């Protein structure tokens, strides 16, 4: 009898910080290696050493490139990891962009905190440096989707297309004949840029995300809402600020605005894309045309329509530009990035509108704005919120409850256990009850740092 131990080191009882460590008789594997975001007590966990020996990890397997699935990798190296990092080619391209960008932000924030003295720690240190991020890239190994890859005598892996963002997959990990399926983040059935996710056929142990485990995305007239917001912005000579994730959301918003303009549903208002990381992600769409639905002629025409900002000096020129305008800037949950500079200058102006798109995790500024905060803390100071706050949930890149159940529907067997991960407590509990009622499957909601043992055949 072989023992497999699964350590739930992140995205357990919470949405972020995805890390699952599997000790097997042949290899030690980590599925995803993300940073915690949101609540302060979660973010502080990033600084704690992992409760495992990182030097014993043979491989990290990445479902996709988002920060909460990859952002801890440079720290893992610092803790002694020397193995390989496997993912699809677009996932590794996205991860490279995200790690280098976040390292730069970590360095800049530490420098600013030390200069302005708003950190409790002196000196404030970056979570990792650009040099540490670059060292991580040397361990990358790109793998094809849909092909079984043998990792050892009794362990093999397959990456399967999952929508959500370019390159994203769910992972089928066969260990001594038992199928461990890690959902990663599951995409939408209807998506402007990406195909519907593939679905697993067999899962002995299923690890499934539950971000929207308790919700259905609303049927929103996205084009109508956006058109009205833009017309109001022009009428009030204001600014429409859209905080956006650099990966997928930014490209989806660009495509949506481009489509509205082509249909003559909005006038030719200047649109500024201020996300250095987002610009780099656009190049990944060009590099991997078979991973998305956008024809390259349409893609190039769309890119030429927007004002793409590259330098920080141009950020300030855009803020000073008196014309009514749309600014799309990182980050999506208002946790960092260029959008903070715009909000610092414009959040207290009544003619400003802020459009939040998609999920806003607990403890983020995006969640505070969504819940009606009257003031917001930026760079150590409070600013009154006089801007109008709007929210479009249907633009989320995450499957809702109906889509999650649809993704699981093709599984032919009865899984021995379904583990619900990547969700806030209310969502996890609602989805646990729903799966039990629909399928009658055994469902568990693991806690952070919990260890589960599975006994499987010789």
N, C-alpha and C positions, 0 to 999 in steps of 0.2 A: 504494500500500500504506500503510495506517494503522498506527501503533504505539500500543498500549495498554501502559502500565507499571503494574504492581500492586506497591505497597510493603506488605510485611507488618510493620506497626508494633506489633502486639500479638497475643495469642492464637495465637502461632506457637511451637511447641515447649513451650507451656504452656497452661493453661486460661483464664487471665484477661487483661484488658487489651485487649479486642477493638478493633482499629483496622486498617482496610484502605483504603489510599489509591490511587485510580485516576487516573492522568494520561491523558486522552484528547485527541484533536485539538480537541474542542469544549468540554469541561468538565473540571474537576478535582473528583472526588467522593471523599468518605470514607464508607465503610460502617462504622457504629458508631464510638463514640469513648469507650472504657471505661478505667477505672482498673485497674492491676495490683493484685492482692491476694495474700496468702500469703507466700512466701519474702522475706526482707529485701532480697536483691539485686533482686528483681522490684519490690517496693514503692519502692525507691530510684529505679527507672527513671521513676516518675511525676514526679519532680522535674527530670528532664533535659528540655531543650527537644527537640521532635520534630526528626528529621533532614530535615524538609521545611519549605517556607515556608507557614505556616498561612494567611497572607493571600491565597494563591493558590487556596485551596479554595473552590469555588463553593457546594457543598451537602454537608451531612452527612445520610445516610440511616440511620435507626435501625430495627433489626430488632425490638427490644423495650426495656423500660425498666430492666432490671437495672443495678446500679452498674458491673459489669465490662463493660458495653456503652455506658454513658452518662456515667459519673462523671468523665471527663476534659473534658467540654464547656466548663465555665467556664475551665479552663486554656487551651483552644484559643482562646477569645476573647482571653485575656491575650496569647497569641502572635500575635494579629492577625487571627483569623478574623472575617469580617463577613457571611458568606453565610446561607443558609436552613438550617433543621433540619427534615427531613421525617420523619413517622411516622404511624401510625394515631392516632386521637383518644385511645383508652385508653392507648396507649404513651406519648404525650406527657403525659397526666395522671399516669401512674406516674412518668415521668422528672421531672416537676415536683416531686412529693412526695419522690423520692429525692435530687434535687440540693439542695433546701432543707433536708432533714433532715441530709444528710451535711455540708453547709456549717456547719450549727449544731454538729454533732459536732466538725468540724475546729476551729472557734473555741473550743469548750469544752475540747477536749483540749489545745490550745496554751496556753490560760489556766491549766489545771491543771498542765501540765508546767512552766510558768514559775513558778507559785506553789510547787510542791513540788520543783522543781529536778531532775527525773529525765530531762530531755532533754539530749543532748550539745550541742544548739544553743541559744544564747541570743542574743536571745530566740527561743523556738520560735514558728514562724509557722504559721497555718492553711494547708492546701493550697489552699483558696480560701475566700472570705468569703461571707456571706449576700448581700451586695450584688452580688458577682460572679456568684453563682448566679442571682439575680433578673434580671440583665442578659441572661443566656442565654435566659431564657424568652421574651423579646421576638422571638427569631428563629424560634420554633416555627411550623410550618405543618402542620395536620392533613390527612391524605389518606385517602380511602376504600380499603378493601381490594378486591381483584379488579378494579380499574379501571386500564387503562393510562394513564399520565400522561406526556405529552411534556415532556422536560426541555430538549431542543434539537432541531435538525433531524434528527440521526441517533441520538439517545439517548432511550429511554423506559424507564419503570419500572413495576413492579406489585408491590404488597404482598399476600402470600397467607397465609391463616390457618395458624397453626403450633402451636396448643395451648401448652404450656409455662407461660406466665403470661397473664393477661388482656391483650389487645392485641397479643400476639407474632405475628410474621410471618416468613416467609422472603422474600427479595427476588429478583425476576427483573429483571435489568437488561440490556436489549437495546442493544448498542453497535455501530453500523454493521452490523446484521444478525446479530451473534453474541450468544448468550445466556449471560450471566454470572449464575450462581445462587449466592446467599449464604444458607446454611441458617439463620443465626442459631442459636438453641438450639431443638432439636426436642423437642416434647412427647411424652407417652405415648399409646399407643393406647387404654388404659383409664384414665380420669381422672374422679374424682367431680364435679369442677367444670367441666371443659372438654371440648369435642369432640375427636375424633382429628384430627391435623394433616392439612391438604391435602398433595398431593404434586406435585412438578414433573413435567412431561411431556417437557421438552427442556432440555438443558444442554450448551453447548459447553465452558464452563469451570465446574466445580462446586467450590465452597468449602464443605466440610461439617464440622460439629462432630464431635468424637471423644471427648467426655468419658467415655463408657462404651464406647468402641470395642473394648475387650477383655473386656467383662463382660456377663453376663445378670443382670437383677435377680432376686434370689431369690424363690421362691414362699413368701412369709411369711404367716402368719395374723396380720395386723396387728391386727385387733380383739382376738384372743386375747392377744397379747403385751401390748397396751396395757391390757387389762382386768386381767391378772395384775400388771402394774407398779403400777397404781393401787391394787389391793387390798393389795399389799405396802406401799405408801406409807401407806395408812390404818392397817394393822396396826402398822407401826413408828412411827406418828405423825411421819412425815418429810415431806420436800418432794420433789416430782418436778419437776425443772427441764428444760424443753425449749427449747434455743436454736433460734430459727427465723428464716428469712428472712421479712421483712415482707410480701413479695409472693407470693401463691399458697400457699406452704407454710403460713403462718399460717392462712389461710382454710380450707385443706384439713384442718388439724389441728382447727380449731374445728368443722368439719362432722363429722369423724370422732368427736370426743368427744360432740357433740350427738346423733349417731345412736346411739352406745353408750348414752347416758343414756335416750333415747327407747325403746330396746329393753330397758331394765332390765338391761343387762349391767354397768353400773357404778352405784354409789350417787351421791347428789348431793353429791359432793366439791366444795369451792369451787375454781373455775378462774379465775386472774387472767391477763389479757392485758396485758402491759406492753410495748407497742411503739407509741409515738406515730405512727410511720410506718405501722405495720400498721393502726391505726385509720383513718388517712386512705385507705389502700388499700381498706378496706371500703366507703368512700363511692364509690370507682370502680366497684365491683361494682353498687352501686345506680344509678349514673349510666349504665352501659352493660349493661343486662340481656341484650341480644342477643348479647353476647360470652361468656356462660357458661350453664351448665345449671341453676343454682339458681333455683327459683321465688322470687319476691320475698317471698311470705308465709312461706316456710320460712327465707329469709335473715333476715327481721326477728325471727322466733321464736328462731332460733339466736343472734343478737346479744344478745337480751334475757336469754339464759341465763347469759352470762359477766359477770365483773367486769372492766370495761375501765378500765385505769388511765391517767390523763392527766398527772398531776403527779409530779415526782420525790419529793415529800414522801410521796405514796401508795406509792411503791416501798418506802420505809423502813417504812411501816406494814405493808405486806404481808410484808416480811422478819420483822418483830416479831410478826406474827400467829401464835399458837402452834398453830393447827389444822393437821392434815395438809392439804396443798393441792397443786395443780398450778399451775406458773407457766410461761407461754409468753412468751419475751422475745427481742428481737433482740440479736445477729445469728446467722444460721444456722451460720457456721463459727467462732463465738466470737471474731471479730476486733474487735468493738467493741460499742457499744450498751448497753442496760440490763442484759442478761444478765450482764455483767461484775460489776455491783454485787451481784447475787444470788450469783454464784460466789465472790466475795471473802468473803462472810459464811458460805456454806454448803458450799463444796467440801471442807472438812476435817471435815465432820460425817458419820459413817458411815450415818446414816439418810437421807441425801440420795441421790437417784438422778438421774443426768443422762441424758436420752435424746437422742442425736444422730440427726437425720433427714437422709438424702440425702448428697450428695457433700461430702467434707472435703478441701479442696485442701492440697497440700504447704505446709508453713510456717505453717499456721494453728493456733490453739490447739485447734480442733475435731479436727484431725488428730492432734495430740499426745495428746489425751484418748483418741481412738479407738485409738491405738497403745499405750496403757497407761502414759502418763507418770505418774511418782510425785509430781511437783510441777508447778505451773503459775505462770507469771509474770503478775501482774495489777497494773496501775498501778505498775510499777517494783519490785514486791516478789514474792517466791516464797511460794506457799501449798501445803501438802501435799494431795495428792488422796486423800481417804479415802472420798469418795462412790463409789457403784457407777455404772459407765459402761455404757450400753446403746446399741445402734445399730440403726436401722431403715432399711435401704437401699432397700426397695421403695417408700418414700414419695417417692423422688426425682422431680423434675419433668422430668428428662432421659430421653430415649429410651435404651434399652440397645442392644447391638450388633444384636440381631434386629430391633428397631424401627427402627434407623437404616437397615439393609438394606431393610426394608419400605418406608421413606420414599423410597429411591432406585429402587425396583423399577419404577416407572411410566415412568421415563425411556426414551423410544423410541430415541434415537440413542446412539452411542458418544461420550462426551465426549472432547474433545481432551486435557484434563488434569483430574484430580481432585486438589484441594489439601486435605490434611487439616489442620484447625485445631482450636483449643479442646480440647487433650488433653495429658496428661502423656506423656513419651517412650514408656513401655511400651505405653500405650493406643494411641498414634498408630501405632506399629510393627505391633502386632497387627492393627489395623484396615486398615492398608495391605496387609498380606499377605492378609487376608480378602477385601477388595474385588478384589484381583488374581485370587484363586482363584475367586471366585464369578462375576465379570463379565469378567475379562481386561482391565480398563481400566488406562490409564496413571495411576499414583498418585504424587504427590510430597508430601513433608513439609517445607514451607518453614521456614527458620530465622528467628528474630527479626531484623528490619530487612533481610531479603532483598528483592531487587527482581526481578520476573519480567517479561519483555517478551513480548507477543503481537503478531503481525503479522496484521492482518485486512484484508479486501477494501476497495477504495475506496468 
